[in-house]
Amino acid sequence: MFKKEEQKINTIMDSILKERSSFSDGLQKQNISSIWASVLGNAISKYTKSIKLEKNTLYVNISSAALRNELIFEKAKLIKKMNEALHHRRIDELVIR
């Protein structure tokens, strides 16, 4: 007969979340511009020339110098909002150009 292997529920949940996280990381990298637009709104997203997520750093190019300076002052708040929207992914640094 087969011997059943007992596992703790947190071990099982951790493995499920890791699998789900790696799948959702790829999707979030693909959809980062739409997540950026939903978090910051259309007014700011129309000045966003490009956005790229590499490792734990989000790179954003803004066409308006005034808006760029304003966003630089709000970096910590922007990182917090983006992390809330991304759920499983963590942004540690925001580079605004």
C-alpha positions as CSV (number, residue, x, y, z in Angstrom):
1,M,0.0,0.0,0.0
2,F,1.0,3.6,-0.4
3,K,2.0,5.5,2.6
4,K,0.3,8.9,2.9
5,E,2.7,11.7,3.4
6,E,1.6,14.3,5.9
7,Q,2.3,17.9,5.3
8,K,1.5,21.0,7.2
9,I,-1.1,23.3,5.6
10,N,1.3,26.3,5.5
11,T,3.8,24.2,3.5
12,I,1.1,23.3,0.9
13,M,-0.1,26.9,0.7
14,D,3.4,28.3,0.3
15,S,4.1,26.0,-2.6
16,I,0.8,26.9,-4.3
17,L,1.4,30.7,-3.8
18,K,5.0,30.3,-5.2
19,E,3.6,28.7,-8.4
20,R,0.9,31.2,-8.7
21,S,3.3,34.1,-8.0
22,S,5.7,33.0,-10.8
23,F,2.8,32.8,-13.2
24,S,1.4,36.2,-12.2
25,D,4.8,37.8,-12.3
26,G,5.0,37.3,-16.0
27,L,1.5,38.6,-16.5
28,Q,2.2,41.6,-14.3
29,K,5.3,42.5,-16.3
30,Q,3.1,42.4,-19.5
31,N,0.4,44.5,-18.0
32,I,2.5,47.0,-15.9
33,S,1.5,50.0,-18.0
34,S,-2.2,49.2,-17.5
35,I,-1.6,48.8,-13.8
36,W,0.3,52.1,-13.7
37,A,-2.7,53.8,-15.5
38,S,-5.2,52.3,-13.1
39,V,-3.2,53.4,-10.0
40,L,-2.4,56.9,-11.2
41,G,-5.2,57.7,-13.6
42,N,-5.4,58.8,-17.2
43,A,-4.1,62.3,-16.6
44,I,-0.7,61.0,-15.6
45,S,-0.6,58.0,-17.8
46,K,-1.0,60.1,-20.9
47,Y,2.4,61.7,-20.1
48,T,4.0,58.3,-19.5
49,K,6.2,57.6,-22.5
50,S,7.4,54.1,-21.4
51,I,7.3,51.9,-18.4
52,K,9.4,48.8,-17.6
53,L,9.6,46.4,-14.7
54,E,13.0,44.7,-14.2
55,K,13.6,42.6,-11.1
56,N,12.3,44.8,-8.3
57,T,12.8,48.2,-10.0
58,L,10.2,50.1,-12.0
59,Y,11.5,52.4,-14.7
60,V,9.1,55.1,-15.9
61,N,9.8,57.8,-18.5
62,I,7.6,60.9,-18.2
63,S,7.4,63.5,-20.9
64,S,6.5,66.5,-18.7
65,A,9.3,67.9,-16.6
66,A,6.9,69.4,-14.0
67,L,5.1,66.2,-13.6
68,R,8.3,64.2,-13.4
69,N,9.5,66.4,-10.5
70,E,6.2,66.1,-8.7
71,L,6.3,62.3,-9.0
72,I,9.9,62.2,-7.7
73,F,8.7,63.9,-4.5
74,E,5.9,61.2,-4.2
75,K,8.1,58.2,-4.8
76,A,7.5,56.4,-1.6
77,K,3.7,56.8,-1.9
78,L,3.8,55.6,-5.6
79,I,5.8,52.5,-4.6
80,K,3.3,51.7,-1.9
81,K,0.3,52.1,-4.3
82,M,1.9,50.0,-7.0
83,N,2.8,47.2,-4.5
84,E,-0.8,47.1,-3.3
85,A,-2.0,46.8,-6.9
86,L,0.5,44.1,-7.8
87,H,-0.3,41.8,-4.8
88,H,2.5,39.2,-5.3
89,R,5.2,41.3,-6.8
90,R,7.3,43.8,-4.8
91,I,8.7,47.0,-6.2
92,D,11.6,48.2,-4.1
93,E,12.8,51.1,-6.3
94,L,11.2,53.6,-8.7
95,V,13.3,55.3,-11.3
96,I,11.5,58.3,-12.9
97,R,13.2,59.8,-16.0
